[in-house]
Amino acid sequence: MKSLHAVSLALLVAGLSASPIGFADNTASAFTNSGDAAMLGSAAIRALGTSDDGFVTVLQTELKNSGTPKDLVIGLSFETMLMTETVVRSKGGNKSEATADATIEMRVFVDGKEAAPGVVIFDKRIQTLWAELGGVMDCADTLTVDTDGDGVADDYDGIVTFDECSLTEEEIGLILDTAAAHTFNFLSYNIGSGSHEIRAEARLTYNGEVVEGDGSAAASASLGKGTLSVWEVHGSNTND
């Protein structure tokens, strides 16, 4: 991708605050300036080359090291955008419901091996809207005529007035369920000497469904600017 720029830096950064990491020997980075790595829809995903499981590479870089095996801390950050739209139409007291959902997931690979902790949700939203409108009117003629003069109504007048009616309640509801982690640190352990490829992948899913009644639902998801940062570190603990 033209918007991706990779650079390797030979830096020695002492005293990183996060224990148990001691210090960083080597770093690498990649970034996108304009969101060209963004996936705006199914056509764009296909153009970027979608894998069998729906993931596509959005950023990648290379790190070279030597010496004893070390660990990698891989920081991935992205602007994320989700759009969900639900429209419902209801009359006669009938319920109408629509749901739209969109998710952005990210993962990182080092030399083809997935970095811990695996797939991470960077952004997620589920939006459900329902409505029961045009409440049903239930009317009945009631006793309003006093035929024997005792002050008690004992007959019907044959006319139904509004105060002799009851209406069912109308209802509108909206549920939003969201989750986000726009920056996440991935970990890769026991990296040997040589040249290593670090690749960040993303998967976007979106769906709209009219559950019942009349209406419409739509959703979309996209990525904006992003950065990929890699630190080679000495760690006091490692996982195989």
N, C-alpha and C positions, 0 to 999 in steps of 0.2 A: 504494500500500500504506500502511495506517495506521501501520505501524511505521517507515516511512522518514521521516527528517527531514533536510532540506537547509538549509544555511546558507552564505552567502557572506561571506567576511571580507576587509576591505580592510587587509591587513597588508604591511609591508615588512620582510622578514627578510634581514639582511645576513650575508655570510660563510658560506654553506652549504659544508660541508667537501668535498662530492663534486665534484671537477673533472671536466669543464670548466665546470660551472654556476657562475655568478657570484653571483646573488642572486635571491630570489623576489619578484615584484611583487604577486601576487594568489593567493588560495587559495580553495578550496571543498571541502565535505565532505558526506558522507551516511553514515548508519549504520542498522543494525537492532538493536533492543534485545533481542528475545526469540526471534529465529530465525524470525519470521513469513515471512521471505523464503525459508525453507528449502523444498526440494522433497523431500518424504518418499516419493513414489511416483508412478506414472504418472498417477493421478487428480489429484494436486496439481499436477503439471506441466501437465496440460491446463487446470486451473482458472486457472493463471497466464498461460496463453496461449503455448503453445510455438510457436516458429518452425518453418519447414520443415526446418531442419537440427537441430532438437532443442534449441536454446538458448532460454533465457528470461531476461528482465530481472530482476535481483535487487536492484540499487541504481542510483540515478541522481541527478545533481545538475546545477547550472547555474553557469557562470562567465562573468562579464562583464569585458571588458577593452577597452582603447583603445590607440592608438599603433601602433608598428611591430610586425610579426609576431614572435611569440615561440614558445617551445616549452613543452610541458606534460609534467610528470612526474606520473603517476597511480599512486598506491599503493593496492593492493587487498588486504585481509586478511579471512580467514574461518576460523571454526571448521568443520572438516570431520569427518564421521563415516562410516565404512565398516563394513559387516557382511558377513562371508562365512561360510558354513556348508557343510561337506561331510561326508556320512555314507556309508560304504561297508559292504557286507555280503559276506562271502566264505566259502565252504566247499568242501571237496574239492579244495583247491589251485587253485581258479579265481580269476583276478585280477578285482578290482573297482576302478574308478577314477571319481572325480567331481571336477569343476572349478567353482569359483565366482569371478567377477571383478566388480569395481566400480570406476568411474572418475568423477572430478569434474574437469571442464575449465572454464576461465574465459577470457573475452576482454573487451576494452573498446573502445567506439566513442566517437569525438569527432565530433559533427556528422554522424553516419552513416558515418564513415570509420574502419576498424579501426586501432587503435593498435598500434604495434610492441611485442613481436615476434609478435603474433597470438595464436593459441590456446595456453594454458599449462595443463599438468596440475597441478592443485592437490592431488590425492590419487588414488592408484591402488593396487589390490591384486589379485593373482591368486593363488588358493589351489587347489592340487591335492593330493588325498589318494588313495592307492591301498593296496590290501591283497591279499595272497595268504595266506589262512588255512585251517586244516584240512588240514595237509600230507598228501600221499598216502603211504600205507604200502605198501612193496614187500617182500613176504615170500616165502621159498622154503625148503623143507626141505633141509638140508645133510647131508653125510656125517658121522654121529656114531657109527655102530655098527662095531665091529671084529669081523668075522666069522671071520678066520683066525688071530686071536691074535698078530699081529705088531706090535701097538701102533699100527697106523695105521687110521683109520676108512675103511672101504671100502663102507659101505651106509647106507641111510636108515632112520630109526626111525619114519617116518610121522607124526611130531608136529612141528608148527611152533611154536617158542617165540619170545618177543619178541626175544631176542638174535639171531634169524635174520631180523630185519626191518630195513629202513632207511626213514627218513622224509625226504621232501623238506623243505627249509627253508621256514619261513613268513616273510613279509615285510610290513612296514608302512612307508609312506613319506609324507612331507609336504613340499611345496614352497610357500613364500611369496615372492612377488615384489612389492615395494612401491616407491612413489615418491611424494614429497610436496613441495609448495612452498606453504605456507599464507599467505605474504605475497610479493607480487611487484610490481615497479615497471614499469609500461607507459610508453611514450614516444609523444608526438605532436608533430610538427614544424611550424614555420611557421604558427602559428595567428594569423589576422588579428584585427582589432578587431571588437567586437560581443558578442553573447550566444551562448554555446556550450553545447551539451548533451553531458554526459559520462554514458555508460551502461555499466554492467557487466552482463554476461550469463554464465550458467552452463549447463552441460549435464551431466546425470547419466546414466550408462549402467550397467546391472547385468544379470548373467546367471548362471544356474546350469545345469549340464549333467552328466548321468551319461554318462561316456564309454563305459564298458563295465561289465557286471555289474549288480549290484543295489545300490541306495543312493539318495541324494537330495542335491541341492545347491541353495543359495539365497544371494542377495546383495541388499544394499540400500545406498543412499548418500543422505546428506542434508547440509544446510548449517545451521549455527547462527548465532551472532552474527557480524556483519561490519561493516567500515568501508571507505569509499571516500574517499580524500584526493587533492586535485588541487593542484599547485603550478605557477604560471606563472613561467617562468624565462627569463633571458638565457642562451643557450648559445653557446659559441665554435665548435661544430660543429653542422651541421644536415644532415638527409637529406631529399631530395625524395621 
